[in-house]
Amino acid sequence: MALLENSLVHPEKFYISKELGFILEGPLEELPQPYQVWVELAKNLPFLIENGQFRKEVEKTLPELSISQLQGYKELRLAHLALAVITMGYVWEEGKAMEVLPRKIAVPFCEISKQLGLPPIMVYADCVLANWKIKNSARPMTYDNMDTLFAFPGGDCSKGFFLVSLLVEKAAASAIRVIPDIFEAIKSENLESLKECLHSVASSVREAIEVFDLVHKHVNPDDFYNTLRTYLSGWKNNPLLPKGLVYEGVWETPKMFCGGSAAQSSIMQCFDALLGIQHGTAREKSSAKFLEEMRSYMPSSHKDFLDEVISRPSVRDFIISSDDTKLKKEYNECIKALVDLRSYHLKVVAKYIINPSNNANGKKSSDNKERGTGGTNLMTFLKTVRDTTKEALLEES
């Protein structure tokens, strides 16, 4: 038990920041030679795709490199991000899918992915959690003082989408700091301390909802739906790549991987694990299965942290067994905040995916048929997760 307590008190062991949560703190902007060529190519992606030259540039100039000289976690994260951007650009340039990823991308990408415990595709931990920099280090992390390391076609759409997602993560991250205190309060049966901790969790989720509102200012729905979304798409449950993608020099048969998805956000799954929210109801088990699958799209160190949280005594069971009405009320405030965040997410998805889809088709399409970049039936999945979160509410009297 002491080992678990120490682990949660020291999140840095899981490459988690006490200030920024699962966001990669101080990500590198450059790689040592000879790997900087990956960074430069990824940076030039929007220009090269605009001129129809990205695939040609990959095939013509990209060297085949061993990853043996990459050192340290941050170099691996930047290399994974750069190769992920290159992969998405190569596969989806101008919306015309390629069925084979060349070995000079595929081999190093798969080797780095294995070291990080990630799949060889662009994940949320790449494009959001590691894809940022501060313009002026003397000023705070605000949208105007930040930029992305890499962008995709569609003007500032990818910058807006990735940075707003990052700032939502940052707002929610303050809850990470109280997790050890929550389990200590349960161990010592300190109900007042537990109430304060739960109040902090609810407040952090409420702050995240407020920050989420920035998406309307910085992301254009048409640019997102018609351009950026293509480059976030994976090759699982995707009719454009029905068999998946061949990773030349790695696997002989095509592989299927989901694209980037908010379900890959470690902080959201951390809230579910901490509060004992179960999405695998008899009514709908596919959502729980998908969320479980998305853990394999997180860095292995983050997944280990979630496993540590799950292995601890149940916060929910402890609160249920208590006869303290105010404690149950504080727990319910956490649940209500998560329900509101997921409800807000549904509204954003309607604006940025469902409505543009209807406009493109000239008629109202079925929400259930619109797939997310992760490959799910989008609105069905999000509504189910929202509703099963709501079912976690406790009777207060």
Secondary structure by P-SEA (a helix, b strand, c coil): caaaaaaaaccccccccccccccccccccccccccaaaaaaaaaaaaaaaaccaaaaaacccccccccccccaaaaaaaaaaaaaaaaaaaccccccccccccaaaaaaaaaaaaacccccccccccccccccccccccccccccccccccccccaaaaaaaaaaaaaaaaacccccaaaaaaaaaaacaaaaaaaaaaaaaaaaaaaaaaaccccccccaaaaaaccccccccccccccccccccccccccbbbbbbcccccccaaaaaaaaaacccccccccaaaaaaaaaacccccaaaaaaaaaaaacccaaaaaaacccaaaaaaaaaaaaaaaaaaaaaaaaaaaccaaaaaaaacccccccccccccccaaaaaaaaaaaaaaacccccc
